[in-house]
């Protein structure tokens, strides 16, 4: 068991911090306010090679694991970019994980180099309005006609749909009442998105407004069979590979937001003088900040464990879910305490902690709610009866 940061991992952190230093909080506040994608930041990270961090070297990436990808995204979030910065990148990392692991050689050669270079934006289309977290209940259907499918249905919460060229789309190819197991008959397609058969509508939301999240309607969208990931009907299993990676990366991003919030709170507590003394001298201010640090550090241990297990090919469903729960909880507590430490000024946009708070709140419901993670842990780890 090792707890020392490797030289390589420290180099990754330092290099990402250097890129992020050119994009201060004011940059992110402006992008959020204008609902404008952070193109300058995205292009800088692509030029530095960080978007392809987890894509094999044979396809133009760095060939690193989810551990290294988690470090990149944690540092992005911790810079003050929070989810506006992390989400601009992470769909190209975890979203392509099923393609890396299960796509055929032709599919990999066509798309992975363009993703690694930052040229190709990819969205993730899974959630539906009538299914929610019950993924096996999705209704979007792909009907096979010769050498292509025709996709009809509706997805919600498809992030980056406005700018993405492709979407990793989960569809049903066998009706639910005709399969033995409800997880059967689901297929992953790497479909075109900017086509006349697709209608994309942004969803107005509380935060992370630099990156749009959308409702997407598919009206007989043609998708070539050669754009299918793996075998027909096995998409749910392939999807799980991406979901565990997603949980870990989201957890790392939450850590970053928590650290950004804590950094600003501690700075303010040292500088703000009331009753002739820095407010940080007051235990009512100091102790909650100390607790926030402990929560973040404890959550980080589970993030590192989950990433290590995934990179080493070990089952990591429990650890990935626990990491997401713990990090989301710690990040929100840190962001909330940062507002409390600032008092009334915490509600003012110029201090940025309200933006951290809005984005940290998201992590407790997306990509999966804290309650659904507790369902997973109580059933699959503790062995209690299934609750739903």
C-alpha positions, 0 to 999 in steps of 0.5 A: 500500500503506497501513499506517496504521490508519484513523480509522474502524477505530480508532473501531471498536476503541475502541468494542468495547473499551469494551463489553468492559471491562464483562466482565472475565476473571472473567466469562468464567471463570465462564461457562466453568465453568458452561457458561452462554451469555454472555447479558449480553455478547451483548445488550450487543454487539447493543445497540451494533450490532456483530452486524450489522457485516457485514450491509447497511444495507438490512437493518438492519446497518452495511454494513461488510466482513469487515475491520471484522468482523475488527477487532470479533472480534479486540478481543472475543477480546483483551479476555479473552473469547477464543473464548467471547466471539467464538463467541457472535457470529461465526456471525451474521457469517460464517454469514450471508455466503452469505445476503447474497451469494446469498439471494433478496430475500424471504429476506434481508428475512425474516431479515437484520434479525433477525440484525443486531438480535441477535434471531435466533441462527443455527447452522452445520450442515456437518460430519458424523461420516462425512465430516469435512473431506471436505464433499462426502461428507456424507450428510444428504439433503433430499428434495423434496416439493412446496413443501418438503424433508424433511431426514434425517441427522446433523451434529456440531460444530454450535455454538449449536444449543441456542439457535439458531432457525435453522441454515444447513444443507448437505444433499445434494439429488442422490445423489453417484453421480448428479452429474458433479462431487462438489461438485454436488448440494449445497444450502444451507437456512436451516432451523428448528432448535427442532422435534420432528423435531430432536434436539440433544445437547451434546458435552462438550469441553475448552474454550470451554464457555460456548458449547455445540457439539452433535450434531444429528439430523434426522428428516424435518425439513420445510424450505420451499423458500422457506428455500433459499439460492440455487439447488438443487445449488449450495450448495457454491459458496455455502458457499465464500463463507462459509468464506473469511470464516470463515477470516479471522474465526477468524484475527482471533480467534486474534490476539486470544487471542494478544494477551490471553495475551501481555499477561498474560505480560508483566505477570506477567514484570514483576511476579514477582520471583525471586532478587531480580529480575523474571523478565522480566530473564531472557532465557530468559523475555523472548526467547520473549515477544518471539518471540510478539509477532513471530509475532502481528504477522506473522500480522496482516498476512496477516489484513488482506490476506485481509480486504481481498481478500475485501471487494474481490471478489478471489479470497482462498482462499489468503490466507484459509487462510494467515491462519488457519494463521499466526494459529492457530499464533502464538496457540497459541505465545503462549498456551503461552508465557504458561503457561510464563512463569507457571510452576506458576501458569500451570496455575492457573485464577485466572491465566486463561492456562490458559483462553486455552491451551485455547481457542487450541488449538482454533484449530489443528483448527477449523474446519479443521486446519492439515494441511488448510490445508497441503494447500490451499497445496501444491496450489493455490498451489505446484501440487504434486499433490493428496495426498488 
